[in-house]
């Protein structure tokens, strides 16, 4: 009977690249059936990844703001969408809503501790978007030209 070398009994090596880490996490989510209720990507990042949530978190990063100040800060958001997005962020525990007993009542929104914790990865993602924006716009133009489609405007996201 021969013995295996001790190095063969060691635990598998930890992932060494972002791709390996993401592949392992994805495999774990697949093992759970990619159930939306238990999948952090579909459950949490869907909210964080929306353009309005991201912009509102950035707007609230420095200081609390009232509803109308948020409307002025993000001028292309509708009142309805602002209300809806603020409710989602509050429900997720990322912002806190404070009502002041004035006539009429005024409401202020601020990042919660959980909301503050998302600023670091959000800063990295925003930096990546800024530094890769031109290349993405060029890639979209090449794709649209190859497909014979009319070029989309800069802010348009392809739904293909």
C-alpha positions as CSV (number, residue, x, y, z in Angstrom):
1,X,0.0,0.0,0.0
2,X,1.5,3.3,-1.0
3,X,0.9,6.7,0.7
4,X,0.0,9.7,-1.2
5,X,2.3,12.7,-0.8
6,X,1.1,15.1,1.9
7,X,0.7,17.9,-0.6
8,X,-2.0,15.9,-2.3
9,X,-4.0,15.9,0.9
10,X,-4.0,19.7,1.2
11,X,-7.2,21.7,0.6
12,X,-7.6,23.1,-2.9
13,X,-5.8,26.3,-3.5
14,X,-7.8,29.5,-3.0
15,X,-8.9,31.2,-6.2
16,X,-6.2,33.4,-7.6
17,X,-8.0,35.7,-10.0
18,X,-11.3,37.7,-10.1
19,X,-12.5,35.3,-12.8
20,X,-11.9,32.3,-10.6
21,X,-13.6,33.9,-7.6
22,X,-16.6,34.9,-9.7
23,X,-16.8,31.4,-11.3
24,X,-16.8,29.8,-7.9
25,X,-19.6,32.1,-6.6
26,X,-21.6,31.6,-9.8
27,X,-21.3,27.8,-9.4
28,X,-22.6,28.1,-5.8
29,X,-25.6,30.1,-7.0
30,X,-26.2,27.6,-9.7
31,X,-26.1,24.8,-7.1
32,X,-29.0,26.7,-5.3
33,X,-30.9,26.8,-8.6
34,X,-30.2,30.5,-9.2
35,X,-33.3,31.2,-7.0
36,X,-33.8,34.9,-7.2
37,X,-34.7,35.1,-3.5
38,X,-31.3,33.6,-2.5
39,X,-29.1,34.9,-5.3
40,X,-27.3,38.1,-4.2
41,X,-26.8,39.3,-7.8
42,X,-30.4,39.1,-8.8
43,X,-31.7,40.1,-5.4
44,X,-29.4,42.9,-4.3
45,X,-27.5,44.1,-7.3
46,X,-30.6,44.5,-9.4
47,X,-31.6,47.4,-7.1
48,X,-28.1,48.8,-6.8
49,X,-27.5,48.4,-10.5
50,X,-30.4,50.6,-11.6
51,X,-29.3,53.9,-12.9
52,X,-31.5,55.8,-10.5
53,X,-30.4,54.0,-7.4
54,X,-26.7,54.5,-8.3
55,X,-27.2,58.2,-9.0
56,X,-29.2,58.7,-5.8
57,X,-26.6,56.9,-3.6
58,X,-23.9,59.1,-5.2
59,X,-26.0,62.2,-4.6
60,X,-26.5,61.3,-0.9
61,X,-22.9,60.3,-0.4
62,X,-21.8,63.8,0.9
63,X,-24.9,64.9,2.9
64,X,-28.6,64.3,3.5
65,X,-30.9,65.9,1.0
66,X,-34.6,66.6,0.8
67,X,-36.9,65.3,-1.9
68,X,-36.9,68.5,-4.0
69,X,-33.1,68.8,-3.7
70,X,-32.8,65.3,-5.0
71,X,-35.1,66.2,-7.9
72,X,-32.8,69.1,-8.8
73,X,-29.7,67.0,-8.4
74,X,-30.9,64.4,-10.8
75,X,-33.0,66.5,-13.1
76,X,-34.1,63.8,-15.6
77,X,-35.8,61.6,-12.9
78,X,-39.6,61.9,-12.6
79,X,-41.2,62.5,-9.2
80,X,-42.8,59.1,-9.4
81,X,-39.5,57.3,-10.2
82,X,-37.7,59.3,-7.5
83,X,-40.3,58.2,-4.9
84,X,-40.2,54.6,-6.1
85,X,-36.4,54.4,-6.0
86,X,-36.2,56.1,-2.6
87,X,-38.6,53.5,-1.2
88,X,-36.6,50.6,-2.7
89,X,-33.4,52.0,-1.2
90,X,-35.1,52.5,2.2
91,X,-36.6,49.0,2.1
92,X,-33.1,47.6,1.3
93,X,-31.7,49.5,4.3
94,X,-29.4,51.7,2.2
95,X,-31.0,55.0,3.1
96,X,-32.9,56.4,6.0
97,X,-35.9,58.7,5.7
98,X,-36.4,61.4,8.4
99,X,-39.7,63.4,8.6
100,X,-39.6,66.8,10.2
101,X,-42.7,68.0,12.0
102,X,-43.2,71.1,10.1
103,X,-46.2,72.6,8.1
104,X,-46.1,71.0,5.5
105,X,-43.9,68.1,6.8
106,X,-40.5,68.0,5.1
107,X,-38.6,64.8,4.5
108,X,-34.9,64.3,4.4
109,X,-33.0,61.3,3.0
110,X,-29.5,60.2,4.1
111,X,-27.3,57.1,3.6
112,X,-27.6,54.5,6.4
113,X,-24.5,52.7,7.6
114,X,-25.2,50.0,5.1
115,X,-25.5,52.7,2.4
116,X,-22.2,54.1,3.4
117,X,-20.6,50.6,3.1
118,X,-21.6,50.4,-0.6
119,X,-19.7,53.6,-1.5
120,X,-16.3,51.9,-1.8
121,X,-17.3,49.3,-4.4
122,X,-19.5,51.9,-6.1
123,X,-16.6,54.3,-6.3
124,X,-14.6,51.5,-8.0
125,X,-17.4,50.8,-10.5
126,X,-18.0,54.5,-11.3
127,X,-14.2,54.9,-11.9
128,X,-14.3,51.9,-14.2
129,X,-17.3,53.3,-16.1
130,X,-15.6,56.6,-16.5
131,X,-12.3,55.2,-17.8
132,X,-14.0,52.7,-20.2
133,X,-16.8,54.9,-21.4
134,X,-15.2,56.0,-24.7
135,X,-14.2,52.4,-25.6
136,X,-17.8,51.2,-24.9
137,X,-19.3,54.0,-27.0
138,X,-16.9,52.9,-29.8
139,X,-17.8,49.3,-29.4
140,X,-21.5,50.1,-29.6
141,X,-20.9,52.1,-32.8
142,X,-19.0,49.2,-34.4
143,X,-21.7,46.7,-33.4
144,X,-24.5,48.9,-34.7
145,X,-22.6,49.5,-38.0
146,X,-22.0,45.7,-38.4
147,X,-25.7,45.0,-37.7
148,X,-26.7,47.7,-40.2
149,X,-28.7,49.4,-37.4
150,X,-29.0,53.1,-36.9
151,X,-26.4,54.3,-34.4
152,X,-27.9,54.6,-30.9
153,X,-27.5,57.7,-28.9
154,X,-24.7,57.7,-26.3
155,X,-27.0,57.0,-23.3
156,X,-28.9,54.2,-24.9
157,X,-28.3,50.7,-23.8
158,X,-28.7,47.9,-26.3
159,X,-31.4,45.4,-25.5
160,X,-30.0,42.6,-27.8
